[in-house]
């Protein structure tokens, strides 16, 4: 079996280019791949499209990525910060310097899941009678108005997990599992950073949420944040 471990974040992100679409798992600033996001900033890649649950807190690595002006477009379900002060994303969006595609959270998850499953699009009643339906194909199904939502995939998916083995099998803890399992399937190249590597055969099958078949690279980066 293929050993997918890499020793540096440079190797982990090899091949990323300007204009890439990147998925980030986790929930806002929790359970995210901080080391990989920091390494993404250092690559200098620009004009990125970011797919994530939210836009990140100002002091999070995701917030720093957006503040670095590397991101042209964000597809997310939560674009506002929790505090009174605007986040870097909010300031850039108000200034017209970053594009926002706002998606209901369940629809966002299903669009990502569809992308990983090879399903190009699906109909949903969610948002059918709101501004989110503008410009989208409509159909009536079972007496309910529905809109067509297209699948989401990414050039790179960056995940955070607690443990992983050399074959890429992943075990999550807490918010690490938010979007992680579906995003892993939807990335052309899926990279996971883990707190620690597990010895061969140490991960019980029942605890593995993401099988190694969906992971291309894995790096050990204990998260101190």
C-alpha contacts under 8 A as a table, 3 or more apart, distances in Angstrom:
res1	aa1	res2	aa2	distance
1	X	167	X	7.03
2	X	166	X	7.85
2	X	167	X	6.21
3	X	166	X	5.12
3	X	167	X	5.46
4	X	166	X	5.58
4	X	167	X	5.68
4	X	168	X	6.29
4	X	216	X	6.26
4	X	217	X	4.95
4	X	218	X	5.87
5	X	166	X	5.59
5	X	167	X	7.75
5	X	168	X	7.81
5	X	217	X	5.91
5	X	218	X	4.81
5	X	219	X	5.72
6	X	9	X	7.80
6	X	11	X	6.33
6	X	12	X	6.31
6	X	217	X	6.57
6	X	218	X	6.06
6	X	219	X	5.37
7	X	11	X	7.20
7	X	12	X	7.93
7	X	219	X	6.18
7	X	220	X	7.53
8	X	11	X	5.37
8	X	12	X	6.35
8	X	219	X	7.28
9	X	12	X	4.66
9	X	13	X	6.17
9	X	35	X	7.64
9	X	36	X	6.43
9	X	39	X	6.10
9	X	219	X	7.53
10	X	13	X	5.43
10	X	14	X	6.01
10	X	39	X	7.15
11	X	14	X	5.06
12	X	36	X	7.88
12	X	191	X	6.59
12	X	217	X	6.23
12	X	218	X	7.26
12	X	219	X	7.14
13	X	16	X	6.00
13	X	36	X	7.75
13	X	39	X	7.73
13	X	40	X	7.22
13	X	191	X	7.77
16	X	20	X	6.73
16	X	45	X	7.28
16	X	155	X	7.93
16	X	156	X	7.53
17	X	20	X	5.78
17	X	45	X	5.68
17	X	46	X	7.70
18	X	45	X	4.82
18	X	46	X	4.79
18	X	47	X	5.74
18	X	48	X	6.49
19	X	45	X	7.69
19	X	46	X	6.34
19	X	47	X	4.73
19	X	48	X	4.85
19	X	49	X	7.00
20	X	47	X	7.33
20	X	48	X	5.18
20	X	49	X	6.39
20	X	154	X	7.72
20	X	155	X	5.97
20	X	156	X	7.58
21	X	48	X	5.78
21	X	49	X	4.56
21	X	50	X	5.98
21	X	51	X	7.47
21	X	153	X	7.94
21	X	154	X	4.96
21	X	155	X	5.26
21	X	156	X	6.58
22	X	48	X	7.13
22	X	49	X	6.17
22	X	50	X	5.08
22	X	51	X	6.12
22	X	154	X	5.45
22	X	155	X	6.08
22	X	156	X	4.91
22	X	157	X	5.64
22	X	158	X	7.38
23	X	50	X	5.95
23	X	51	X	4.62
23	X	52	X	5.87
23	X	154	X	6.15
23	X	156	X	6.39
23	X	157	X	4.56
23	X	158	X	6.14
23	X	183	X	6.82
23	X	187	X	7.52
24	X	32	X	6.87
24	X	33	X	7.41
24	X	50	X	7.49
24	X	51	X	6.36
24	X	52	X	5.17
24	X	53	X	7.98
24	X	157	X	6.13
24	X	158	X	5.21
24	X	159	X	6.38
24	X	183	X	7.88
25	X	31	X	7.31
25	X	32	X	5.83
25	X	33	X	7.56
25	X	52	X	6.31
25	X	53	X	7.46
25	X	157	X	7.86
25	X	158	X	6.68
25	X	159	X	5.47
25	X	160	X	7.08
25	X	176	X	7.01
25	X	177	X	7.65
25	X	178	X	6.24
25	X	179	X	5.23
25	X	180	X	5.07
25	X	183	X	6.91
26	X	29	X	7.25
26	X	30	X	5.79
26	X	31	X	4.51
26	X	32	X	4.76
26	X	52	X	7.89
26	X	53	X	7.34
26	X	159	X	7.74
26	X	160	X	7.43
26	X	175	X	5.51
26	X	176	X	5.06
26	X	177	X	6.60
26	X	178	X	4.85
26	X	179	X	6.30
26	X	180	X	6.81
27	X	30	X	5.26
27	X	31	X	6.40
27	X	32	X	7.25
27	X	53	X	6.05
27	X	54	X	7.08
27	X	175	X	6.05
27	X	176	X	7.71
27	X	178	X	6.09
28	X	32	X	7.85
28	X	53	X	6.41
28	X	54	X	5.17
28	X	55	X	6.64
28	X	56	X	4.84
28	X	57	X	6.85
29	X	32	X	6.34
29	X	56	X	5.40
29	X	57	X	6.10
29	X	60	X	5.72
29	X	61	X	7.73
29	X	62	X	7.15
30	X	175	X	6.13
30	X	176	X	7.28
31	X	160	X	6.07
31	X	161	X	7.71
31	X	174	X	7.31
31	X	175	X	4.89
31	X	176	X	4.03
31	X	177	X	7.59
31	X	178	X	7.77
32	X	159	X	6.63
32	X	160	X	5.37
32	X	176	X	6.52
33	X	36	X	5.45
33	X	37	X	6.11
33	X	158	X	6.26
33	X	159	X	5.51
33	X	160	X	4.64
33	X	192	X	7.61
33	X	193	X	6.32
34	X	37	X	5.10
34	X	38	X	6.07
34	X	61	X	5.74
34	X	62	X	7.67
34	X	223	X	7.49
35	X	38	X	5.12
35	X	39	X	6.16
35	X	193	X	7.62
35	X	221	X	6.88
35	X	223	X	7.71
36	X	39	X	4.91
36	X	40	X	6.03
36	X	158	X	6.89
36	X	193	X	7.25
37	X	40	X	4.88
37	X	41	X	6.39
37	X	61	X	6.20
37	X	62	X	6.70
37	X	65	X	7.08
37	X	158	X	7.79
38	X	41	X	5.21
38	X	42	X	6.48
38	X	61	X	6.30
38	X	65	X	7.53
39	X	42	X	4.95
39	X	43	X	6.37
40	X	43	X	5.22
40	X	44	X	7.16
40	X	45	X	7.19
40	X	65	X	7.92
41	X	44	X	5.73
41	X	45	X	7.15
41	X	65	X	5.96
41	X	68	X	7.38
41	X	70	X	7.50
44	X	70	X	7.49
45	X	48	X	7.28
45	X	70	X	6.52
46	X	69	X	7.53
46	X	70	X	4.39
46	X	71	X	6.44
46	X	72	X	7.90
47	X	70	X	5.72
47	X	71	X	5.33
47	X	72	X	5.00
47	X	73	X	7.86
48	X	70	X	6.05
48	X	71	X	4.49
48	X	72	X	5.58
48	X	73	X	6.76
49	X	71	X	5.94
49	X	72	X	5.97
49	X	73	X	4.72
49	X	74	X	5.82
49	X	75	X	7.57
50	X	71	X	6.77
50	X	73	X	6.22
50	X	74	X	4.77
50	X	75	X	6.14
51	X	74	X	5.98
51	X	75	X	4.80
51	X	76	X	5.97
52	X	55	X	7.17
52	X	74	X	7.75
52	X	75	X	6.57
52	X	76	X	5.24
52	X	77	X	7.74
53	X	76	X	5.03
53	X	77	X	5.44
53	X	78	X	6.19
53	X	105	X	7.27
53	X	179	X	7.92
54	X	76	X	5.36
54	X	77	X	5.99
54	X	78	X	4.50
54	X	79	X	5.59
54	X	80	X	7.81
55	X	62	X	6.84
55	X	63	X	6.57
55	X	66	X	7.87
55	X	74	X	7.61
55	X	76	X	7.24
55	X	78	X	6.85
55	X	79	X	5.57
55	X	80	X	7.41
55	X	81	X	7.85
55	X	89	X	6.56
56	X	60	X	6.08
56	X	61	X	7.66
56	X	62	X	5.16
56	X	63	X	4.82
56	X	81	X	7.46
57	X	60	X	5.22
57	X	62	X	7.34
57	X	63	X	5.48
57	X	81	X	6.29
57	X	82	X	8.00
57	X	87	X	6.70
58	X	63	X	4.83
58	X	64	X	6.82
58	X	87	X	5.45
58	X	88	X	6.26
59	X	63	X	6.31
59	X	64	X	7.01
60	X	63	X	5.06
60	X	64	X	6.29
61	X	64	X	4.87
61	X	65	X	6.12
62	X	65	X	5.02
62	X	66	X	6.46
63	X	66	X	5.25
63	X	67	X	6.07
63	X	87	X	7.63
63	X	88	X	6.53
63	X	89	X	7.31
64	X	67	X	4.88
64	X	68	X	6.04
64	X	88	X	7.97
65	X	68	X	5.24
65	X	69	X	7.17
65	X	70	X	6.53
65	X	71	X	7.37
66	X	69	X	5.54
66	X	70	X	6.22
66	X	71	X	5.66
66	X	88	X	6.71
66	X	89	X	6.24
67	X	70	X	7.67
67	X	88	X	5.36
67	X	89	X	6.94
68	X	71	X	7.86
69	X	72	X	7.46
71	X	74	X	7.33
71	X	98	X	7.02
72	X	97	X	7.27
72	X	98	X	4.91
72	X	99	X	6.16
73	X	98	X	5.48
73	X	99	X	4.45
73	X	100	X	5.83
73	X	101	X	7.64
74	X	98	X	7.47
74	X	99	X	6.22
74	X	100	X	5.06
74	X	101	X	6.23
75	X	100	X	6.08
75	X	101	X	4.72
75	X	102	X	6.03
75	X	103	X	7.06
76	X	79	X	6.73
76	X	100	X	7.77
76	X	101	X	6.59
76	X	102	X	5.46
76	X	103	X	5.82
76	X	105	X	7.78
76	X	108	X	7.24
77	X	102	X	5.50
77	X	103	X	4.84
77	X	104	X	5.30
77	X	105	X	5.10
77	X	108	X	6.99
78	X	102	X	7.49
79	X	89	X	7.75
79	X	90	X	7.51
79	X	102	X	7.55
80	X	87	X	7.53
80	X	90	X	7.01
81	X	84	X	7.92
81	X	86	X	6.86
81	X	87	X	6.02
83	X	86	X	7.38
86	X	89	X	7.87
86	X	90	X	5.67
86	X	91	X	6.29
87	X	90	X	5.15
87	X	91	X	6.36
88	X	91	X	5.26
88	X	92	X	6.24
89	X	92	X	5.17
89	X	93	X	5.95
89	X	98	X	7.70
90	X	93	X	5.08
90	X	94	X	6.05
91	X	94	X	5.33
91	X	95	X	6.22
92	X	95	X	5.04
92	X	96	X	6.25
92	X	97	X	5.10
92	X	98	X	5.80
93	X	96	X	5.01
93	X	97	X	5.71
93	X	98	X	5.05
93	X	99	X	6.56
93	X	100	X	7.36
94	X	97	X	7.64
95	X	98	X	7.96
96	X	99	X	7.23
102	X	132	X	7.82
103	X	107	X	6.47
103	X	108	X	5.72
103	X	132	X	7.76
104	X	107	X	5.28
104	X	108	X	6.04
104	X	126	X	7.76
104	X	127	X	7.79
105	X	108	X	5.01
105	X	109	X	6.32
106	X	109	X	5.19
106	X	110	X	6.23
107	X	110	X	5.01
107	X	111	X	5.98
107	X	126	X	7.47
108	X	111	X	5.16
108	X	112	X	6.32
109	X	112	X	5.23
109	X	113	X	6.10
109	X	179	X	6.87
109	X	182	X	7.36
110	X	113	X	4.86
110	X	114	X	5.91
110	X	151	X	7.90
111	X	114	X	5.09
111	X	115	X	6.23
111	X	121	X	7.63
111	X	149	X	7.08
111	X	150	X	6.41
111	X	151	X	4.42
111	X	152	X	5.36
112	X	115	X	5.03
112	X	116	X	6.40
112	X	151	X	6.04
112	X	152	X	4.85
112	X	153	X	6.42
112	X	182	X	6.28
112	X	183	X	6.28
112	X	186	X	6.24
113	X	116	X	5.19
113	X	117	X	6.21
113	X	151	X	7.72
113	X	152	X	7.94
113	X	182	X	5.17
113	X	183	X	7.22
113	X	185	X	7.44
113	X	186	X	6.98
114	X	117	X	5.00
114	X	118	X	6.08
114	X	119	X	4.85
114	X	120	X	6.79
114	X	121	X	7.15
114	X	151	X	5.36
114	X	152	X	7.20
115	X	118	X	5.29
115	X	119	X	5.91
115	X	120	X	6.65
115	X	151	X	4.69
115	X	152	X	4.98
115	X	153	X	5.22
115	X	185	X	7.81
115	X	186	X	5.39
116	X	119	X	7.67
116	X	153	X	6.97
116	X	182	X	6.90
116	X	183	X	7.42
116	X	184	X	7.88
116	X	185	X	4.51
116	X	186	X	3.91
116	X	187	X	7.43
117	X	185	X	7.45
117	X	186	X	7.72
119	X	122	X	7.71
119	X	151	X	6.77
120	X	150	X	5.99
120	X	151	X	5.26
121	X	148	X	6.67
121	X	149	X	5.53
121	X	150	X	4.15
121	X	151	X	5.27
122	X	148	X	5.62
122	X	149	X	5.51
122	X	150	X	6.58
122	X	151	X	7.85
123	X	139	X	7.96
123	X	146	X	5.80
123	X	147	X	5.32
123	X	148	X	4.48
123	X	149	X	6.10
124	X	128	X	7.64
124	X	146	X	5.01
124	X	147	X	5.56
124	X	148	X	6.63
124	X	149	X	7.25
125	X	128	X	5.31
125	X	144	X	6.68
125	X	145	X	5.81
125	X	146	X	4.11
125	X	147	X	6.26
126	X	146	X	7.23
126	X	147	X	7.75
127	X	130	X	5.25
127	X	131	X	7.58
127	X	132	X	5.79
127	X	133	X	6.11
127	X	147	X	7.72
128	X	132	X	7.25
128	X	133	X	5.35
128	X	138	X	7.89
128	X	145	X	6.05
128	X	146	X	5.44
128	X	147	X	5.62
129	X	132	X	7.91
129	X	133	X	6.62
129	X	145	X	7.67
130	X	133	X	5.78
130	X	134	X	7.71
131	X	134	X	5.47
133	X	136	X	5.48
133	X	147	X	6.54
136	X	147	X	6.19
136	X	148	X	6.16
136	X	149	X	7.70
137	X	147	X	5.64
137	X	148	X	5.36
138	X	145	X	7.00
138	X	146	X	5.62
138	X	147	X	4.53
138	X	148	X	6.35
139	X	145	X	5.99
139	X	146	X	5.29
139	X	147	X	6.38
140	X	143	X	5.94
140	X	144	X	5.33
140	X	145	X	4.53
140	X	146	X	5.80
141	X	144	X	5.28
141	X	145	X	6.49
141	X	146	X	6.77
152	X	186	X	7.26
153	X	186	X	4.89
153	X	187	X	5.87
153	X	188	X	7.60
154	X	157	X	6.41
154	X	186	X	6.30
154	X	187	X	4.74
154	X	188	X	6.14
155	X	187	X	5.75
155	X	188	X	4.98
155	X	189	X	6.10
156	X	187	X	5.34
156	X	188	X	6.01
156	X	189	X	4.86
156	X	190	X	5.70
156	X	191	X	7.33
157	X	183	X	6.49
157	X	184	X	6.40
157	X	186	X	7.59
157	X	187	X	5.01
157	X	188	X	7.61
157	X	189	X	6.33
157	X	190	X	4.62
157	X	191	X	6.07
158	X	190	X	6.21
158	X	191	X	5.12
158	X	192	X	5.92
158	X	193	X	7.85
159	X	176	X	7.72
159	X	180	X	6.18
159	X	184	X	7.45
159	X	190	X	7.54
159	X	191	X	6.18
159	X	192	X	4.57
159	X	193	X	6.30
160	X	172	X	7.70
160	X	176	X	5.68
160	X	180	X	7.67
160	X	192	X	5.70
160	X	193	X	5.17
160	X	194	X	6.01
161	X	164	X	7.22
161	X	170	X	6.32
161	X	171	X	5.99
161	X	172	X	4.70
161	X	173	X	6.86
161	X	176	X	5.78
161	X	177	X	7.64
161	X	192	X	6.85
161	X	193	X	6.29
161	X	194	X	4.82
161	X	195	X	6.92
162	X	170	X	7.57
162	X	171	X	5.87
162	X	172	X	5.21
162	X	173	X	5.99
162	X	176	X	7.81
162	X	194	X	5.12
162	X	195	X	5.03
162	X	196	X	6.77
163	X	170	X	5.92
163	X	171	X	5.25
163	X	172	X	7.00
163	X	194	X	5.30
163	X	195	X	5.92
163	X	196	X	5.30
163	X	197	X	5.74
163	X	198	X	6.21
164	X	167	X	7.91
164	X	168	X	5.91
164	X	169	X	5.32
164	X	170	X	4.51
164	X	171	X	6.25
164	X	194	X	6.27
164	X	196	X	6.92
164	X	197	X	5.23
164	X	198	X	5.70
164	X	203	X	7.87
164	X	218	X	7.64
165	X	168	X	5.46
165	X	169	X	5.65
165	X	170	X	7.15
165	X	197	X	5.41
165	X	198	X	4.92
165	X	199	X	6.52
165	X	200	X	6.57
165	X	203	X	7.61
166	X	169	X	7.62
166	X	197	X	7.29
166	X	198	X	7.77
166	X	200	X	7.45
166	X	218	X	7.47
167	X	212	X	5.47
168	X	192	X	7.95
168	X	211	X	6.87
168	X	212	X	3.95
168	X	213	X	7.25
168	X	214	X	7.77
168	X	215	X	5.36
168	X	216	X	7.14
168	X	217	X	7.03
168	X	218	X	6.22
169	X	208	X	6.35
169	X	209	X	7.89
169	X	210	X	5.89
169	X	211	X	4.64
169	X	212	X	4.09
169	X	213	X	7.81
169	X	215	X	7.51
170	X	208	X	5.49
170	X	209	X	6.19
170	X	210	X	5.18
170	X	211	X	6.50
170	X	212	X	7.09
171	X	203	X	7.88
171	X	207	X	6.07
171	X	208	X	4.94
171	X	209	X	5.88
171	X	210	X	7.14
172	X	175	X	8.00
172	X	176	X	5.52
172	X	177	X	5.44
172	X	208	X	7.83
172	X	209	X	7.02
173	X	176	X	5.64
173	X	177	X	6.57
174	X	177	X	6.21
174	X	178	X	7.89
175	X	178	X	5.16
176	X	179	X	8.00
176	X	180	X	6.62
177	X	180	X	4.97
177	X	181	X	6.67
178	X	181	X	7.76
179	X	182	X	5.62
179	X	183	X	5.80
180	X	183	X	5.20
180	X	184	X	5.96
180	X	210	X	7.91
181	X	184	X	5.38
181	X	185	X	6.91
181	X	209	X	6.41
181	X	210	X	5.51
182	X	185	X	5.43
182	X	186	X	6.60
183	X	186	X	5.01
183	X	187	X	6.40
184	X	187	X	5.84
184	X	190	X	5.83
184	X	210	X	7.25
184	X	214	X	5.84
184	X	215	X	6.69
185	X	190	X	7.93
185	X	214	X	5.60
187	X	190	X	5.31
189	X	215	X	7.43
189	X	216	X	5.94
189	X	217	X	7.94
190	X	214	X	6.93
190	X	215	X	5.06
190	X	216	X	5.31
190	X	217	X	6.60
191	X	215	X	6.22
191	X	216	X	5.99
191	X	217	X	4.76
191	X	218	X	5.70
191	X	219	X	7.90
192	X	215	X	7.15
192	X	217	X	6.37
192	X	218	X	4.75
192	X	219	X	6.36
193	X	218	X	5.74
193	X	219	X	4.82
193	X	220	X	5.65
193	X	221	X	5.88
194	X	197	X	6.95
194	X	218	X	7.37
194	X	219	X	6.29
194	X	220	X	4.98
194	X	221	X	5.79
194	X	222	X	6.70
195	X	220	X	5.84
195	X	221	X	5.59
195	X	222	X	4.21
195	X	223	X	6.37
196	X	220	X	5.50
196	X	221	X	7.25
196	X	222	X	6.72
197	X	220	X	6.38
198	X	202	X	6.04
198	X	203	X	6.88
199	X	202	X	5.41
199	X	203	X	7.96
200	X	203	X	7.76
201	X	204	X	7.54
203	X	207	X	6.96
203	X	208	X	7.04
204	X	207	X	5.50
204	X	208	X	6.87
205	X	208	X	5.45
206	X	209	X	7.96
208	X	211	X	6.45
210	X	214	X	7.02
210	X	215	X	8.00
211	X	214	X	6.13
211	X	215	X	7.46
212	X	215	X	5.09
212	X	216	X	7.80
213	X	216	X	7.74
215	X	218	X	7.37
